[in-house]
Amino acid sequence: MSNPVYGKQAKRSSSVEKKPVQFWLLVVAFIAFLVWTPFQVALFNGQMLEFEKPLFWGVALSSILLLLWIVNYYKSFKLVEQRDWLSIVVLLLPITYLLSYFGAASHYLAMNMVLVECLYATIFIVSLYLLQDQRANRIIQVAIMTVAYIIVGFGFLNWFGQGKLAGTLVAWFSFGVMNGKYTDAVMTDSNGLRLTSVFQYANTYAAFLMAFLFAAVFCLIRSKKWYGQAIHAFMLVPIIVSILLTLSRGGLVMLPVVFVLLLLFLRPAKQILWVIYCAISGVISLGISKEVTDLGLQLNQKFAAGAAAKAWAFLLIASLIVAALGWVIQKFLAPKMEQGLTKASGKKLANLWIPVGAVVVVGVVAFLLIGTSVRDILPQNVSTRLENINFKQHSVLERITFYEDGMKVVKDYPVLGAGGGAWAALYEKYQNNPYTSRQAHNFFVQYLLEVGIVGFVIFMAFVIYIFYKYIRGYIRADEEGKNSYFLYLILALSILLHSILDFNMSYVFIGILVFVGLAGMAAGMDSQPLRKLSWKTEGAGWVYSLVVGICSIVVLITSIRFVQAADAGLEAKKIVQTSTSFEEIKAPLDKDLGIRSSHPDSVQLMSSLYQSVYKQTQNDSFYNADLALLTDALKKEPYNKNIINRLITNYQLKDEQDKAYDTLVANAPKFNWDINWYERMITQGFELGYAALGKGDATSKEKYFNDGIAAFEKVQAGLKHLATLPKEQMAGRPFSNSPIMILDAGKMYYLNNQPDKATNTLKMGLQQDLSDSTNREIARWYVAALKKQGSNDQAVLDQLIKVDPTEKEQVEDLIKINF
């Protein structure tokens, strides 16, 4: 395909060609896909049953798009220049995920990611060729900006307490609406209410807003029509206010970084305009931020039409002011600036001065907002978040820990990785402390551990090559050429940079934007003809189309089958709420598991069904069916804690306590910071060991006691490690000694003829209140352990006897135990 923008090839631009009807059908289908995807719970990557159906529908629709693309391009596709090869190289991305699937930590999550990567590859291929047509390129850019502005407006509907209205508007085509409202369009966490719009996660929405803030400024300056300038200027305030409402520190930190980088691509006149527009809209946004924030907080508690009207008035009036100023500046000031700075623009390094100055200004503003009382002009919740921006802040320390733990995974799975979703499956095994995070909060770290060094190198080479060739072409292009594809650089650069700090790419809609951005950059890159390949033939298009067509049909069929499986799984969950019929519940589960044999949600539901019937009937066929189901599922989902617990429960129902305990011990290294797991190991280790002791089975007694003691000692080592964490870093889930753990560990030490260790252990659990039976038992064994060593704690013994006079005899009985 010829380059429609750069150099002499511009004369062969496809924009002068009359396109057939099927081409415009593809354009319309592509735009419809872009409109549909953000409202499908943002097409999250399918780690929960509720998210699966929209994900698989998205994959299916993308496969249809690829088939439509083949209809348009199978005759004209040729490997004649560098750009054409990108449509082949992009196929390596799903292939690397497919290779990692075979050794994946979770086959379920890995397969989901294979399909997601197929979707990305499809979007890239379709975009790459559509965007080379200038008319299609303009239409698609308008569609992208329109979708972005709709998402911003949708967010404010929810922020201003009109969630029911927002839900009604999208309920007819969105999977994200529940009980009349879009799920978590305004989320709540320890910081309070945070705006998320369609993303259910404020930080990802901040990344999206950052990209489209700069996109809006670019489109404002590029637009030749007054109404285009007014629309884009109008949206600046809503976007900036939305960024503040996300309370995203990462967004605020990365925004000036991306801003300065983008300025480097612009001539001085445009740099000044960018600064002016960001400054004007920023100041006006700050001016209304308190009112919009406070009113939104009130309206989310209790809706009042008057308050909502007032909130909208603040937002709309501020936006209209910026829209008017934008039109005036573009009408009168911008042309004079372009003319006046023409000579300055030609000077060497002219485009560096303003970015350097911007760095200084950003530094000063950051100091004022973070280090001084100037931040009091901001809403209280935003001010608090800014006050906590520092490298010792807990979220920074936690992210660093995530990255370090991610590298541990890479060390164990270096070449092909641990498969898609590996972090979610493995993090409890590798984590440094008991945090909870199914995402690594860094796209690049997560990508590396999922596909290994091979897949990561391929992906980075692919991305870096596109950036290099685009920038090279951008430098050589005329003004029209620069403007034609700059929007795509903004999208890809903004989101990828922010993804260093968060898991934005786990939202498939965000991933789609990035790959559209990469494809747009590739469509406008400096693409040179390939002269050294002797096998450039007309048949290349046929061969490529055949291969890609077969793959797209396979993906289409697979995704539709997975949609059917998800429907069946959801149906089973629904039936369970209203019915206890074994056959009625089992039928949809069989359908789901017939398609995805290790689907975790359905495996667990089917297991609970088998176990329930077994408890009622004691029929071994249900026990054996459950055992086979769980054993097979764990071959593909070896790190799924819920399935492992189901297996343990299954053994216990059969009174096979030894198998249950062995399963508990064998899987303990997978959940190094699960205190409940350790408590079960310690308690059950004592119970089984004590039972073996009563039977005179010294070998079994030693085995169970040693396993229980090892678990207790690991807890103590963990507690010492947690004490070394920086004081600013949150440890995560509760991890501490419980009285029952201390008691059972002390008993095992004592019965292993280690009274000194028993004493030290039991002493940790001594309490003043001995009316509690557990506390009293700890004290009893503690005194006995001391006496066994020829020592005594008379105060504790007196307190025991005071509560219960028989305690003295019970202590003496313990001392008489022979080991």
Buried (B, 14 or more C-beta within 10 A) or exposed (E): BBBBBBBEBBEEBBBEEEBEEEBBEBBEBBBEBBBBBBBBBBBBBBBEBBBBBBBBBBBBBBBBBBBBBBBBBBEEBBBBBBBBBBBBBBBBBBBBBBBBBEBBBBBBBBBBBBBBBBBBBBBBBBBBBBBBBBBBBEBBBEBBBBBBBBBBBBBBBBBBBBBBEBBBBBBEEBBBBEEEBBBBBBBEEEBBBBBBBBBBBBBBBBBBBBBBBBBBBBBBBBBEEEEBBBBBBBBBBBBBBBBBBBBBBBBBBBBBBBBBBBBEBBBBBBBBBBBBBBEBBBEBBBBBBBBBBBBBBBBBEEBEEEBBEBBBEBBEEBBBBBBEBBBEBBEEBBEEBBEEBEEEBEEEEBBEEBBEBBBEBBEEEBEEBBEEEEBEBBBBBBBBBBBBBEEEBEBBBBBBBBBEBBEBBBEEBEEBBBBBBBBBBBBBBBBBBBBEBBBBBBBBBBBBBBBBBBBBEBBEEBBEBBBEBBBBBBEEBEEEBBBBBBBBBBBBBBBBBBBBBBBBBBBBBBBBBBBBBBBBBBBBBBBEEBEEEEEBEEEBBEEBBEEBBEBBEEBBEBBBBBBBBBBBBBBBBEBBEEEEEBEEBBBBBBBBBEBBBBBBBBBBBBBBBBBBBBEEEEEEEBBBBBBEBBEBBBEBBBBBBEBBBBBBBBBBBBEBBBBBBBBBBEBBEBBBBBBEBBBBBBBBBBBBBBBBBEEEBEEBBBBBBBBBBBBBEBBEEBEEBBEEBEEBBEBBBEBEBBBBBBBBBBBBBBBBEBBEBBBBBBBBBBEEEBEEEBBBBBBBBBBBBBBBEEEEBEEBBEBBBEBBEEBBEBBEEBEEEEE
